[in-house]
Amino acid sequence: MIMTAASVPSRAQWVMVRQVIATTGSSGIVGGIHFDYTIGEPAISSFPAGSMLLTQGFQQPDVLPPLLPGRNPVLDFSLFPNPALTTFKIQFNLLTHASVSFMILNTSGQVILQDHRSFAPGKVVIPTSVDKLAAGIYTVMVKVNAFVFTEKLIVQ
């Protein structure tokens, strides 16, 4: 019975849709492992156009299953560098469009910095300056929809 349950694919699996721009390529199964390969150009030209850059390469968007109501929309939450000297970054992957609030609190619980933004699904990086803060230990609190994440931050 356990083997039967283990062989049924999970509904929450991520599906990677891979799109490739290349001269040629193929895919195949060898020893039960699926391989994709491409053969690119010997010289790759890039074409800048204002703030955009057109070049060859992989585009691998994440195609995710719909997020069920009440589920955590955040993956891989991290705060770095810690300790921080002048700036630190809050980074996470967002599974759905969400409203994000973050605060920096001192050891007395006073709000030192507060910000609120909306983000689309994908990788979110929020750089934050701490060069005007006194050296010490702070708490960084991030609220994404109804989910709250906290981390200690050391400012040198």
N, C-alpha and C positions, 0 to 999 in steps of 0.2 A: 504494500500500500504506500509506503514511504517513497519507493522508487517511482511509482506512478505519479505521485504529487510532485516529485522533484523534476520529472520530465515535462511537466506542463509549463509553458512559458508564462512568465509574470506579465500582468497587464501594465505594470509601471516601468517596463524597460524603456531605455532611451533608444531612439532610432536615428542613426546618423545617415543623412542623405548627402552623398559625396558627389560633387560636380568637379570635373577636371577639364582644364584647357591644356591640350598637349598635341604633339604631332601624331602620336599613336599610343596605343596601350591596349591592355586586355585584362582579363581576370580569369581565375581558375581555382580549382580545388585540388590541393596536393596533400595527401596524408590526412584528410579530414579538415584541413585548414584552408580558409578562403583567402586568396591573395589577389590584390589589385595592383597593377603597375602601369606606369606611364613612361613614355620616352619624350622628353621635351626638346626644345630647340637648342642648338649648340650655343647660340648667343641670344639672350633675352633682352628685348628692348622695352623700356618703360616709357609711358607717355603721361607727363604731368599736365593737369588742366586745373589751375587754381588750387583748391584744397583737395582735389581728388587725384589719384594715381592709378592708371590702368597698367596692369602687368600680368604676366602669366603666373599661374600657380593654382593651388588648391583653394576652393571655397567649400568649407564644411559646416554648413549651418546645422544647428541642433533642432531636430524635429521632436518635440516632446509631447507626451500625452497631455490632455487637458488636466489642469490642476483642480482637484476636487475642493469644494468649499470647506473651509476650516483646516486645510492642510498647510504645512510650512512652505512658503514660497522661496526660501533661501537655502542654498547649498554652499558649502566651503567658506564659511564666514572666517575672516582673518583680519588681523590688525598688525601692521608692520611699518617700519622697523620699531622694535620695542626693546630697549629704551630708544626714545626719539630725541633728537637734538633740535632740529628746526621744523621738520614736517613729519607726518606719518600718513599712512593710507589705510582706509577701511576698504576691504575688498570682499566681494561675494558674488555668487551667481544667482540671478533672479529668474525664477521660472515663469513669472507672469508680470504684467504691468502692475506696479505697486507704488504706493505712497511711502516714502522713507523719511523718517525723522531721526536726527542724531544729536546727542548732547555730550558735552564734557562736563563732568562734575568734580569738584575738589573733595578732599577728605571730609569736609563738613556737610557735604550734600548740596552745596550751592552750585547752580548752573553757571558755568564759566562761558560756554559757547553753545549755541543752539542753531540748527538749520533744518529746513524741511524742503524736500524735492520729490519729484515724480520721476520714475525710471521705467523704461521698456524692458522686456525680458532680455537676458544676456548677462555678460560680465559687467559688474559695476565696480568702479574704483573711485573713491572719494578722497582726494588729497586734502589734508588739513594742516594749516600752519600752527605751530606751537611755540614759535620763537619768542613770543611776547609773554608766555606763561612762566611762572617761577618754577624752578626745579622742584620735583616732587612726584607723588603718586596721584594719579587721577583715575576716574572711572569713565569709560566711554560707553554710552548706552545708545543702541541703535534699535529703532522700532520700525518693523516692516509689517504693514497691515496690523494684525493683532499680536504679532510675535515680537518678543523683546530679546535682544542679545546684549550682553555686557562683557567687557574686558577691562582689565587693569592696564593702565598706560603709565610708564615711567618717563618723565621728562627730565633730561639732564641739564 
